[in-house]
């Protein structure tokens, strides 16, 4: 095994034994045909040494930075980014997009498992089955320095908007004054009296 950097924060460890997990996911081994499916992965790029601290200090002082200044001073070194892109291409990844803060790449599941040294399997959550990494990914040390995290290896982990109903204070005050009145709109009362 070569010298590699492991990205522990890029995934949540999943038990590799098939069955139901305590969090309600159904875990299964991947069949060979699942290795032919493609996945999109995001390689989040880290800032150069000292740049994060310098940026935080400038923001704390109230400095306003232009987008051009951010792109010039607070992005990864182009040589490091190009080395990562070249490594990804040599490994069989297709670069789908490149931004100042990340590289988006697509590859077959079996290639992702081989290149990032992850164990891939199938995870079913809320009725949808996904290909997912069971363990943390890694990259060779010569290209890993520019990467902050590797995202997209567990696509079932998605942000959810939590619905929270807020009742205006005026409505609460009206209910307190008229506690026995049913909260039906005038239009609804009119429709319910009509003969059909």
Beta strands, then each sheet from edge to edge (+ up, - down):
strand 1: 4-7
strand 2: 19-20
strand 3: 26-29
strand 4: 38-45
strand 5: 94-99
strand 6: 102-108
strand 7: 120-125
strand 8: 128-133
strand 9: 137-140
strand 10: 147-151
sheet 1: 1+ 9-
sheet 2: 2+ 3- 7+ 8-
sheet 3: 5+ 6- 4+ 10-
end
